[in-house]
């Protein structure tokens, strides 16, 4: 199975590549949207401002959505999770992928520091989750962000930094982590392995 790791100039991919190598993933970085059609799954990482997603033009976005509609798994990491939603207050005129309902917003931290940087816990919600299979409740993950996703039906784990926000989302074969799995020790690697297991399962069905 081959995974497309998208580079849209929103952060260094080195740590993501290292983590994918650790879990045995076969991945490549496409240079054109058409290459996504040869992938079995897509990972959209990223850090920084939501405006960076503008580097993925209409063709890229349409091809990503086309793949998801065909059953290809998609994982969004940090900014990539926010990109799964309809939009973000950070760049209000720029649409997200719209695969998940809702709008991301500035983190209301009630006097705590923003950006939210460092280790924090994941509180699992009472629903089945492929992404969190084998991951304990209240495990720690590494965050760095100023905007956050709303807690909707797609949310499978939350984190609290002043307010409670969606830290892991999952809807069918679309997954997202607000934290950095590649920097989150065993819990992060478990989530990446769970994603790979989903990719393999979907590939065998086709």
C-alpha positions as CSV (number, residue, x, y, z in Angstrom):
1,X,0.0,0.0,0.0
2,X,1.2,3.5,-0.8
3,X,0.4,6.6,1.1
4,X,0.6,10.1,-0.3
5,X,2.1,12.5,2.2
6,X,1.2,16.0,1.0
7,X,3.7,18.8,1.2
8,X,2.0,22.2,0.8
9,X,4.8,24.2,2.4
10,X,3.1,24.3,5.8
11,X,5.9,22.9,8.0
12,X,8.8,20.5,8.0
13,X,7.8,17.0,7.0
14,X,11.0,15.4,8.4
15,X,9.5,14.2,11.7
16,X,6.3,12.9,10.0
17,X,8.5,10.9,7.5
18,X,10.6,9.5,10.3
19,X,7.5,8.3,12.2
20,X,5.9,6.8,9.1
21,X,9.2,4.9,8.5
22,X,9.1,3.6,12.1
23,X,5.6,2.1,11.6
24,X,6.6,0.6,8.3
25,X,4.6,2.8,5.9
26,X,5.3,3.0,2.2
27,X,4.8,6.7,1.4
28,X,5.7,9.2,-1.2
29,X,5.3,13.0,-1.6
30,X,3.3,13.8,-4.7
31,X,4.2,16.8,-6.8
32,X,0.9,17.0,-8.7
33,X,-2.7,16.3,-7.7
34,X,-3.0,13.6,-10.4
35,X,-0.5,11.5,-8.4
36,X,-3.0,11.1,-5.6
37,X,-5.0,8.7,-7.8
38,X,-2.1,6.2,-7.5
39,X,-2.2,6.3,-3.7
40,X,-4.1,4.0,-1.4
41,X,-4.5,6.8,1.2
42,X,-3.6,10.4,1.9
43,X,-2.0,12.2,4.9
44,X,-2.3,16.0,5.2
45,X,0.1,17.3,7.8
46,X,0.9,20.9,8.5
47,X,1.6,23.6,11.1
48,X,1.1,27.3,11.2
49,X,-1.6,29.5,9.6
50,X,-4.7,28.2,7.9
51,X,-3.9,30.4,5.0
52,X,-1.2,27.9,4.0
53,X,-3.9,25.6,2.8
54,X,-4.4,27.9,-0.1
55,X,-1.3,26.3,-1.6
56,X,-3.6,23.3,-2.3
57,X,-5.6,24.8,-5.2
58,X,-9.0,23.7,-6.4
59,X,-7.5,20.7,-8.4
60,X,-5.7,19.3,-5.3
61,X,-8.8,19.8,-3.1
62,X,-11.1,18.2,-5.7
63,X,-8.8,15.2,-6.1
64,X,-8.5,14.7,-2.3
65,X,-12.3,14.8,-2.0
66,X,-12.7,12.4,-5.0
67,X,-10.4,9.9,-3.3
68,X,-12.3,10.1,0.0
69,X,-15.6,9.6,-1.9
70,X,-14.1,6.5,-3.5
71,X,-13.2,5.1,0.0
72,X,-9.6,6.1,0.4
73,X,-8.6,6.8,4.0
74,X,-7.5,10.3,4.9
75,X,-5.5,11.5,7.9
76,X,-5.1,15.1,8.9
77,X,-2.4,16.2,11.3
78,X,-2.5,19.4,13.3
79,X,-3.4,22.1,10.7
80,X,-4.4,19.1,8.5
81,X,-7.1,18.3,11.0
82,X,-8.5,21.8,10.8
83,X,-8.4,21.6,7.0
84,X,-10.9,18.7,7.2
85,X,-13.6,21.1,8.4
86,X,-15.6,23.7,6.4
87,X,-13.5,26.7,7.4
88,X,-11.5,28.5,10.1
89,X,-11.7,31.9,11.7
90,X,-8.0,32.2,11.1
91,X,-8.6,32.7,7.4
92,X,-12.4,33.2,7.1
93,X,-12.5,33.6,3.3
94,X,-10.7,30.4,2.6
95,X,-12.7,27.2,2.6
96,X,-11.5,23.9,4.1
97,X,-12.2,20.5,2.5
98,X,-15.6,20.4,4.1
99,X,-15.4,16.7,4.9
100,X,-16.5,17.4,8.5
101,X,-19.1,19.9,9.5
102,X,-18.1,22.9,11.5
103,X,-15.7,25.8,11.7
104,X,-12.4,26.0,13.6
105,X,-11.9,28.9,16.0
106,X,-9.3,30.7,18.1
107,X,-8.6,28.8,21.3
108,X,-10.4,30.4,24.2
109,X,-7.8,29.6,26.9
110,X,-9.2,31.6,29.8
111,X,-5.9,33.3,30.7
112,X,-3.7,30.3,29.7
113,X,-1.0,30.8,27.1
114,X,-1.9,30.6,23.4
115,X,-0.4,29.0,21.4
116,X,-1.2,25.8,23.3
117,X,2.3,24.2,23.2
118,X,3.4,21.1,25.0
119,X,2.0,17.8,26.4
120,X,-1.7,17.4,27.3
121,X,-4.1,14.5,27.7
122,X,-6.6,12.9,25.4
123,X,-10.0,12.2,26.9
124,X,-11.7,9.5,24.9
125,X,-15.4,9.9,24.2
126,X,-17.8,7.0,24.6
127,X,-17.9,5.8,21.0
128,X,-16.0,3.2,19.0
129,X,-12.9,4.6,17.3
130,X,-10.5,2.9,14.9
131,X,-8.0,5.7,15.3
132,X,-7.8,5.2,19.1
133,X,-7.8,1.4,19.2
134,X,-5.4,0.2,21.9
135,X,-4.8,3.8,23.1
136,X,-5.6,4.3,26.7
137,X,-7.7,7.1,28.1
138,X,-5.9,10.3,29.3
139,X,-2.7,9.4,27.6
140,X,-0.5,12.4,26.8
141,X,0.1,13.9,23.3
142,X,2.2,16.8,22.1
143,X,0.3,19.9,20.9
144,X,1.3,23.2,19.3
145,X,-1.7,25.3,18.0
146,X,-3.7,28.5,18.5
147,X,-6.9,27.4,16.7
148,X,-9.0,24.4,17.5
149,X,-11.8,22.3,16.0
150,X,-15.3,22.2,17.6
151,X,-16.6,19.2,19.5
152,X,-19.1,17.6,17.1
153,X,-20.3,14.1,16.4
154,X,-17.0,13.4,14.6
155,X,-15.0,14.0,17.7
156,X,-13.7,10.8,19.4
157,X,-11.3,12.5,21.9
158,X,-11.1,15.9,23.5
159,X,-8.4,17.9,25.2
160,X,-8.8,20.9,27.5
161,X,-6.7,24.0,27.5
162,X,-9.0,26.6,29.0
163,X,-11.8,25.3,26.7
164,X,-12.4,21.7,25.6
165,X,-11.8,21.1,21.9
166,X,-11.7,18.2,19.5
167,X,-8.2,16.6,19.6
168,X,-9.1,13.5,17.6
169,X,-11.8,13.3,15.0
170,X,-13.0,10.3,13.0
171,X,-15.8,9.9,10.5
172,X,-15.9,6.7,8.5
173,X,-12.4,6.6,6.8
174,X,-11.5,10.2,7.6
175,X,-9.4,10.8,10.7
176,X,-7.6,13.7,12.2
177,X,-5.3,14.5,15.1
178,X,-4.9,18.1,16.4
179,X,-1.7,17.1,18.1
180,X,1.5,15.7,16.4
181,X,1.4,11.8,16.5
182,X,5.0,11.8,15.2
183,X,6.1,13.6,18.4
184,X,3.7,11.8,20.8
185,X,5.7,8.7,21.7
186,X,3.8,5.4,21.8
187,X,0.3,6.8,21.7
188,X,1.1,8.7,18.5
189,X,2.7,5.7,16.8
190,X,-0.3,3.6,17.8
191,X,-2.6,6.1,16.0
192,X,-0.4,5.9,12.9
193,X,-0.4,2.1,13.0
194,X,-4.2,2.2,13.3
195,X,-4.4,4.4,10.3
196,X,-2.2,2.0,8.3
197,X,-4.4,-1.0,9.4
198,X,-7.5,0.9,8.0
199,X,-5.6,1.6,4.8
200,X,-4.7,-2.1,4.4
201,X,-8.3,-3.2,5.1
202,X,-9.7,-0.7,2.6
203,X,-7.2,-1.8,0.0
204,X,-8.1,-5.5,0.4
205,X,-11.8,-4.6,-0.1
206,X,-11.2,-3.0,-3.5
